[in-house]
């Protein structure tokens, strides 16, 4: 009988008292608790255990050593002294307006004061009340401040007219961390996004950002080594039950759920909730991350920016672009990275800076994200999008290019005019996103010594080479494929090859000509 894996319990004492599964990461928390700097900020995608980490730190600084018996930190040098802990979960504060947020923050502060045993005045300004709590708590010892989901009011109000008022409330609230620095033993702030210091932390220049630190890159999620340590027997049992080779089964699990990288030199990790639900569902390969709640704010940003996905996942991006962003100037690349939809695939140092190449971390994220994205563009629900993709898959596997042509035209035509205003720049990426959902081997912008192939689909028994043109005859596209020898690298595969030239009309905003030739 395997130990139960909880995917929705974020209270460390409950996990330990109920003997629920916990992958021992307490050496990371020991490193934090004994670091002299003591003021940290870390962002991670949702469902990575940030709230649990706050609960763990709370118990460490309350001196609850016996809760950690049998874990790494238990035998590490630490004094286990009890400190007054202020634990603020900002997601508990309603934030429909700045006034409502202010009242919610006041309620959170008062609840903390009650837990510590401190009586506060009738102050109704959340920032002043927070400062009062710290100043009174210091009489009980050096103060520990733990802030979970610090950014929730911002992400829930993206593009709202009152976003600046929300930002100002948070800035006035968090400024107390700097103002009371001499009284603090330890500070830890976490959330999904990393807004720039200008946005929220204009006064918090003493925060140490460990979001992309190699030392803490595997603090959240499971490395492959940890998966083998904690779940190796389960994987073997599931593989045997399904009569699948154990090595192949592991590779499939990795493809679906591994792949998040939080430093260019770090190991990749699995999302703990997705993997936990996978085991709880007896090894069912499906999407768990999106099923636990799809944040709509990311799609609001993408819809407004009309992001060029092809460029984002195929070109190297300077490190400073990915560092952070301002609430008044949302940039898609850092947002996609920080929220976990994209991750670091590779990096290189050039022109005196690090450059990162991003990609989807795994199959689970790619499939779910692109379904949602296509649904957003066409303003269709996921069921309709999935139905269209299924039809396209059948057409592809039966090499029915006429049906592929019809479905693509139908899908693009359904995209509202407003969403197609910049279609001349994005049509190739829309088609590419559709193709990626087919489960076939897709290569986009394939570089050759004398040119660049737009798209190649390698099917199980066929190869398709696409060239896209804007307001040019499809024959021009076919001629380019032939003249530049785009098919030559694929001749050795021994599969039939079909060249497809597509002419996209800027005026009609759709495919107007589809020409094929077979080799």
N, C-alpha and C positions, 0 to 999 in steps of 0.2 A: 504494500500500500504506500503510495507516494504522498509526501507532505503536501498539504493544500497550498496553492499559489494564489495569494490575494492580489487583485488588480485594482481594487478600489478602497483599500484601507491605508490611510496616510498617517495613522497615529502609531508611533513606534512602540509605545507601551502595550497597545492592544495586540500588535503582531507578536511581541515576545511573550505576553501572558497567555495568549491563545495558541502558542507554538505554531504560528504560521510561518511559511517559508520566507527567509530573508537572505539574500546574497550578501555576504560580509564585505562591506565597503568601509568599515569603520577606521581603517588605516588612513583614509583620506581625511576623515573628520578629525582624527588625532593631529594630522598635519596642520589643519586649519586652526584647531584650538590651541596649539602650541606655537603658532607663528607670531612673531613679535609685532607685525604690522596690525593684524587683528581687525581690519575693516575691509570687507570683501563684497564684490558684486559678481554674480554669475547668472547668465541667461541660458536657457535650454528650451527645446521644443516642448510642447505639452505632452503629458503622459510619460514623462521620463523620471518621475519620482522626486520632483523639487519639493513638494509639500512634505513628503516623508523625510527628506534631508533636514528640513527645518525642525521637524519633530525630534529627530535624532540629536541635533545640536541643542535643542531645548533641554533634553534629558541629560546630556553631557554637562551643560553648565548649571544644571540644578543639582549635580552631584549624584545622580541615580546610577551608581556604578553597577549594582547588582543586575540591572536590566541588561547589561552588556556582557554578562558572564558567558564564556564560551566563544566570544568574538575577539577579534584581533586587538582592539583597543584596551580590553580588560587587563591584559598583561603588559601594556606599554606604560612608560613612565608618565604619570599625570597625577595631579594632586586631588582631583575630584572635589574641588571646593564648590560650594553652592553660591550662586550669584543671583541677584534680582534680574529676572528675564522678562523683557517686554516682547511679546510675540504678536505681531500684527499681520493678519491675513487680510490684505486690502480687497480681495474679491468679495468679502462680506459686506462691503460698503456699497449701497446703491449709488449709481452715478448718472442718473438721467439728466442732471444739471449740476452746476458747481455748488449750489446751495444744498442740494440733496447729498452730494458727495461729502461736503463739509460736515453735515450732521452725522452721516454714517461713520466718518473717521472719528468724530467725537465719541460715538457709541463704542467703537473698537477700543479707543484709548481708555475710556471709563471701565470697560470690562477687564482690561489688563490691570488697571489700578486696583480694582476689587480683588482680583486674583492674588496680587502681590500684598494687599492689605494696606493700601494707601488711599487717603481721602483727598479728593480734588475739589477745587472751587467750582463756582457756577459758570466758568468761562465757556463760551460757545464758539470760539475760534479754534478750529482743530489744530492749527499749527501751534498756537499759544498753549493749548491744553496738553499737547504732546511734550512741549518743552517743560511744562510744569511737572508732568509725570516723571520725566528723566531727572529733574532737579530734586524731586522728593525721593525717588528711588535710590539716588546716589548715597543717601544716608544709610542705606542697608548694605552698601558695598559697591564695587565697580559694576556698572550696568551692562547687560548684554541685550542687544537689540536684534531681533530676527524679523525680517519683512518678507512675506511671501506674496507673489503676484502683485508686485509694486506697480506694474504697468496696466493692470486690468481696466482702470477707468479711461486710459488713453486708447487702448485697442478697441474698446466698446464704443468709442465716440469718434472713430476715424472719419474725417470729412464732415463731422457735425459742426454747425455754426458756432457752438459754444466750446469747441475744443481748446481754445486758448484760455478760457476761464477755468476749465478742468486742469489744464497744465499748471496754471498759476496756483491753484489750491494745493496741488501735489508738491510744487516747488517750495511753497511756504511751509508745508508739512515736513518735508525731508530735510530742510535747511537746519533743523534741530540737531541732526547728526553731526554736522560741522560745529555748530555753536556749543555743543556740550561734549566735544571730543575728549577733554581732560577727565571726564567722569566715566568714560566707556572702557569696558574690558574687551568687548568683541561686538562686531556688527556684521551681519550677513543679509544681503538683499538678493532676491532672485525673482525672475519673471520669464516670460517668453521672448520678449524683444529687448534690444539694447538701444534705447533712445539716447541721443547725443546729450552731452553735458549742457549744451545750450537749451535743450528741450526741457529737461527736468532737473539735472544735477549741476546747475550753473555754479552753485556754491560748494559742491561736494568734491573738491579736488583731492581729497585724501582717500577716496575709495580706490581700492586695488581691484581692477577688473581681471578676473581669472577665466573669463568666458572661453578664450582661445589659448589658454595656458596648457602647455604639454603636460605639466605636472598633474593637472586635474581633468585631462581630456577623457579619461575612462571612469571618472567618478560616478557618472550616471550611465545606465545601460550595462549590458553584458558583453564582455569580450568573448571571442571564440573559446579561449582557454577556460573562462568561467562557465560557459555553456556546457563544455565537456565535463567540468568538475561537478556542476550542480544538476545537470540534466542528461548526462551521457547515457545513463541506464534507461531513462524514459525514451530517448530517441531510438535506442536499440530495440526496445520493446515495441514501439510504434512501427518501426521499419519491418520487424519480423511479423507483426500482426497484419500489415498490409502487403507482405511478401515482396518487399522492395529491398534492393541492395542497400546496406547500411551507409556506405560511402555516398552513393547517389542520393539517398534520402537526406543526408547532412548537407549536401550541395544544394538541394532544393530548398531546405530551410534557410540556408544562408542567402540564396537568391531572393527569397521572399521577405526576410525580416532583418538581415544584417545590413551594414553599409554606412551607418552614421559615423562621420569622422569630424572631430572637433579641434584638431590640430593637424597640420600637414604631415607631421612625422608620427602621429599617434595611430594606434590600432583602431579598427572600426568596431562599432558596438551595435548590439541589437536593441531595439526599443523594448524595455522590460514588460510593458503592458501587452503589446502585440504578442510577444513570445509566451507570456504567461497565459493569455487567452487561448493561444494555439494549443498549448498542452492541456488546458482545462477542457477544450473542445475535442480532445482525443486526436489531435493532429490534423484538424481540418484546415486546409489551405484556403484562406479567404482574407478579406480585409477587415482588420480589427481597429486599426488606428483611426480611420475616418468614422467607423461605426460608433465610436465613443463620443462623437461630436465633431462636426466639421466647422472650424472657425470661419465665419463669413467675412471677417475684416480683410483677410488676405485677398479674397476675390473682389472685394470692393476696390482695393488698390490696383489689382491687375486690370480690372475693367476700365478704371479711370485712366491708367497709364498706357493701355494697349501694348503691353510688354512684348518685345521680340524674343520669344523663347529660344528660337534657334541660335541667336547671338549669345544669349545668356549661358547656354549649356555647351557652346562650342568654341567660345573664345576665352582667353585668359583675362582675368579681371584684377586690377591692382588691389593690394590689400587694404589701402585706405578707403576704397569705395565700399568695402564690406564691413568696415569698422562699426558704424552706427548710422543713425539717421534722425532727422528732425521731424516732429509732428507736422510741421508746416511744409515739409518738402520730402514726402515719402519716396524712397528709392526701392524699387522692386528687388534688386539683387541682394542687399543685406537682409531685407525682410524675408525673402525666400530661404536664405541660408539659416537665419536665426529661428525661424519657425519650423525648420526641419523638412521642408519640401524639397530643398536641394542641400547637398553637402559637398565637402571638399573631395574631389576626385583625385586631383594631383596639383602640384605647385612647382614653380621654378623661380629662380632669382635672376632678374634681368632689369637693366636700366636703373640699378640701385634701389630696387624694391622687389618685394615678393609678389608674384602673380599667381592667382588661383584659378583653376578650372573647376567649375561646378557641374554636378549632375544629380539625378535622382538617387537617393541612397539605396533603394531596393525596389523590387517589383511591386510590393504592396503599395508604396507611396506613389510610384509612377502611374499605376493603373487607376487608382482612386482619384489622384489629382487631375489627370487628363480627362477622365470622365466628367468630373466636376467642372473643369475648365470649358470643355466643349458644351456642356449643358448651359453654362453661364453665357457663352458667346451666342448660342442659338436660342437662348431663353427657353430651353426644354428641360423637363425633369429627367432625372437619372434613368428612369425606366425606359423612356423613349430613346435616349442616347445609347443605352446598352443594347436595345433592340436593333438600332441602326448598325452598331459595331458588330453585332452577331451576324447580321446579314452580309456585311462586308467581309467578315472572316470566311463565311461560306463561299462567297464569290472568289476570294483570294485562293482558298484551298482547292477550288475546282477550276482555277485559272480562267474564270469568267470575267474577262476585262470589261466587257460591255456592261455588266451589272455593277462592277466597281465604278465605272464612269457615271452611271446613272445615280448611284447612291451619293457619290461625292458632290455632284451638281445639286442634288436635292438637299443635302445637308447645308451647303454653303448658301443656297437660296433662302433657307429658313432663318439665316442669321439676320436680325433686324438691321435696317439700313443704317441706323446710328452706330451700331457696333461694327459696321463694315466701312466706316468713313475713311479708314486708312488701310483698306484691304490690299491696295497695291503693294504695300510694304509687308503685309502679314499673310497673304494667301498661302504662300509656300509653307509657312510654319503651321497654319491650320491643317493643311493636308498632311504635313509631317506628323502632327500630334495625333491625327486620326489613324495614320498608318502604325504609329507606335503602339496603339491599343490593340492591334491585331494579333500580337503575340509572335509575329514573324521577326526575323533578323533585319533590322533597319539601319542603314547608314546614310547620314545626311551630310552634304557638303564634303564629299570624299575628295581629298586633295591628290592630284596626280602631277607628274612632272610638266605637263603641258596644259593643265586646266583643272577644273573642279566640277565633279559630278554633283548634280543637285540632290538626287535621292536614289538609293539602291535598295530593293527589297529582295532578300534571299529567302525564297520559300523552300519547302522541303523537296520539291521537284521542279522548281522553276526560278529564274532570276529576272527581275524587272529593273530596267534602268530608265529613270525619269529625268527629263530636262524640261524646266519650266521657262516660259517666256511671257512677257507682258506686251500685248498689242503687236505680236509678231506671229507669222504663220507657224503652225506646229511643225511644218516641214523644215523650218530653220532649226528648230530644236533637234529633230532627228538627224539633220545634216551635221550638226555640231557633235553629237554623240559619235557619229561615224568618223568624222574628220580627225577628231582628237583621240580616237581609239579608246573611248571609255569602257568598252566591253572587254578589251584585251585581258585585264587581270582576272576576269571571271570565266574565260574560256576553258581553263584547266579543270573547272568544277564538273564539267561534263553534263551540265544541266541546260535545257533549252533556255535561250535568252530572248526576251522581248524588249524592244526599245519603244518607249512611249514619250511622245512630245506633246506638251500641253500648252495651249495658248490661253492666257487669262486676260479678260477684257477689263480695262480700267473703268470704262464707262458702264458696262453691265455688271461689274463686280462679281464675275463668276467665270467658270470654264466655258469657253465658246468653241474650242476645237481640241480634239483628242485624236492623235494619229499614232498608229502602231506599225512596227516592222519587226519581223522575226529573224533571228540569226540561225 
